[in-house]
Amino acid sequence: MTAGGGAVIAAVAAARAQRVRDVMDAFRLADATAPDRARSLDEIGITAPAEVAMLSEAGIVVQDPRTGAWWLSEHAYVAHRDQQPKKAIRVLLVFIAIALVIVAAGMLALMKSAR
């Protein structure tokens, strides 16, 4: 991947992170931060359903199964946020391991072709 490709991926990730922050801010501004203050997505003004789905999978936004209304769980968000650095470190270690395997395989191939 070229440096330009990496920049595009970084820009896409930054844009998605901003949309997630915007969704969470919309919940906060609508005061939909507890089950008794749950609101419909229309009332909250949500226009990013993909981000709501992602936050829902993480347990950060919760839909009341009876009413269909949504609310933001600040407790779940804090727990999720605090886990992110640990996940990032694991992902980085996996990428480093893969890179080392690729480099080692390349070196072996070069050594064999030099004989």
Secondary structure, DSSP 4 states (H G I P E B T S, - for coil): --HHHHHHHHHHHHHHHHHHHHHHHHHHHTT--SGGG-B-HHHHT---HHHHHHHHHTTSEEE-TTT--EEE-HHHHHHHHHHHHHHHHHHHHHHHHHHHHHHHHHHHHHHHHH-
